[in-house]
Amino acid sequence: MPRDRDRGRDPDTDRERERDPNRERRHRARDHEHTRRHSKSAGIDPDSLDQPPNPERERERRRRRPHRATDSQGELLPRAAPPARHSRHQYQSESERESPSPRKKRHSTPGESTSRSRDSAAPLSLDALAKLDKHNQKKAGWRGHDYDEEYLKEVRRKEERLEKERVKGERQEKKRERERLRVVEMEVEVDKRREKEREENKRRAYESDVFAEEEARRRKEKRREEREREKERKRSQTDDEKEERRRRYEEKYTPSERMERKEKRREEKRHRTEQKKRRLVSGPLLEEGGNEEDYEYQYMMEKRGGASSAPTEYTDEELARRKKIKRILIGVLAVLLALAIIIPVAVIVSKKHSSNSVQGQSSSNSQKPANGNLNGISESDIPASAKGGILDPFAWYDTTDFNVTYTAATVGGLPIMGLNSSWNDDIQANEKVPNLKDTFEYGKMPIRGINVGGWLNLEPFITPSFFESFSTKDGVIDEWTYCTKLGSTKCKQSLEQHYSSFVTAKTFIDIRNAGFDHVRIPFGYWAVKTYDGDPYVSQISWRYLLRGIEYARQNGLRVNLDLHGAPGSQNGWNHSGRQGIIRWLNGTDGDVNAQRTLDIHHQLSVFFAQPRYKNIITLYGIVNEPRMVDLDTTTVLAWTEKAIAQIRADNITAILVFGDGFLGLDKWQGKLQKDDKLLLDVHQYVIFNTDQLSLKHTDKLNFACKGWTAQSKRSMDKTTGFGPTMCGEWSQADTDCTQYINNVGMGTRWEGTLNTGNVSTSILSPQCPTKNNPTCSCSSANTDAGSYSDAYKKWLYQFAVAQMISFEAGWGWFYWTWDTEKAVQWSWKKGMAAGILPKKVWERDFSCDDTLEDFGKLGLPEYY
């Protein structure tokens, strides 16, 4: 406990004087009386003390008075009882008794004393201070306060109690703080859980809305078919049958009953009309969470509840007049109905003939192949269990270049039926690249490859003939809906004819002659297997994939195997097989479909780890274009690492290719660095980015030369990017005017007609460089290549060469795609024929080091 060691301080503090103003006066009177008594006993005249006080003596008296003791909070302690007077001998004895180790008198030199004082610098205890005060007071003759044991114990108890209260208070404060933090953490966790539940509810609501929309469409189609059958039945009746039917009806019901039934039908028709009007806005309502089932339910409830009005009575004259008017109206409606039926049918027939002719051109020959290699075998050679299946060559549409000897052997659960037992890798694609049996030095030699897109999985803009014959109501927008609409038998027949004719042996010969050294073959998971509910044609495309690989081998072309469609759709785009919701690593079935994709890869990697594929399949794609901007990046990366580990465990030694997921090349720096044979795949187009689409022709060319070159170099440097990088898809297109390029039935960014039904993704203002002044138009952009101006042809050629130069700053490129039905700027075959692409991929009649021309001054419009 701290003590005031200054004895010259006035012991009467300001606080004490404020509490008792008469305190000092009472003290003086008491001291004066005390002095008189002692003076009398000492033989001094007390009256002499009444003389005026001596200031010096008064100050000395005040200085010698001891201070009042206080506790640690500054409060005055109670006065101790004045000690009895003792002799010096008694004092010494008492001191000796109080001290547990009384000091003995010592004689030491000054130096020794000084040294000891410096070494004993520890603070004195409360007992020592009290005894020291008492000793000094008695030695000086002061009447100080004496501190007995009870007094000191009381002080110590109070201080201990205060210290305990302080410690207890600190602990309680810490406990309250911990409790507060725990509550905050719980609130944060609850918020996260609620947010997750809200997102899950939104997703489920969206999926349920989509299902409801499809279900309503099916019911509507069913009702329409029933109405058509009923109309056909009625139309097929003769006049006598109609008259007999009318007679029976009149005999069965009285006039009032007939009028009542007519009124009911009129009311029901009115309800149906209102229903149709409401359904005109069903699309926006579905996005708001409504669905057509609500309207149908409401209508049925109104119908069941007898919502029709009461029957009306008419006179005979009124009935006759109404009957005459009705006959006239029926005649007019019959004429209009006939026209309404005849005109659309004529249009549909015309479209079908047109689409059939287009598809016939794309297929080179719509006639069934000769299949002469079946002559050497008998149908009896095929086991009964295999007849009509994928192992029965007599059930195949095309057997050309297949080994038709029956075998049920599989590798990785996949059939080898159709493969020849021998192969030859001693072939070179061209003088620029090594023989197949030799090593291709990736990173030192540029990849110059081509895609065969739209072959083993449909893509509407490549083969629009598959989708043009359907109306908007049919909802055929991808391979999933195409097979759903046609049914398994018709879909199998249609697609196998396409597989047989769209890419043939001649296709690979032409690819080799154009100077390519690699071919990328996209395919869907349904080439391997399908799952419950899948409408896809299962495994038919598998043997065409194997035949395509053998055609590539025969031309010295190395293969990039590309899983273009994963279970659940990894991006929700039509070329993944199913347009709409991403159900891969996302949603209720996200994990299931992720595991299914790993299972697909297990079968593929076991099969293609066979020695016959070691020199030909040098690039193995994991999954095409996962839309990582709409998926959890960490989850996709974790899945990719699993896929890499599994494929390597299955003995695939090829370079593994993975997509950038549209995150941007710089975002891949430092990721997936455990395997040194990985290749980052980026797809570069200017037409899906409104900023790049809006560039003028010269600026687009400059961007291709400088912008993409800089990106490639930055990505190749591991300090700024992933490392090995290639461009797996690019084209010459400078507009998004190509039919179905933005999905079936969708508009364009160029003209500002891209209405997706979602404000965040719709583009409803023209994005051509002129911003609609002059008017942006797709009419000239979609004309035949033969009508291209010289300036436009020159620009298209330079734009293609500039991209090749940029992407060869990385590992190289694959053009998208070899052929299309109509789209010239997306077909190397058609572009080469039109003179807008080089005859050999390494021929370059342009360099990015050249001064770029102003194509506006050359007369090339920026709006078409």
PyMOL commands that set and color helices and strands:
alter all, ss='L'
color gray80, all
select helices_A, chain A and resi 14-19+23-41+46-50+55-64+88-98+110-119+126-140+149-235+239-252+255-279+282-287+292-304+316-362+372-376+379-381+384-386+393-395+465-468+472-474+479-486+488-502+505-513+525-527+540-554+574-576+590-608+611-613+628-630+633-649+665-668+690-693+697-716+785-787+790-807+824-826+828-834
alter helices_A, ss='H'
color red, helices_A
select strands_A, chain A and resi 410-411+414-415+447-451+518-524+558-565+617-621+655-659+678-683+725-729+812-815
alter strands_A, ss='S'
color yellow, strands_A
deselect
rebuild
show_as cartoon
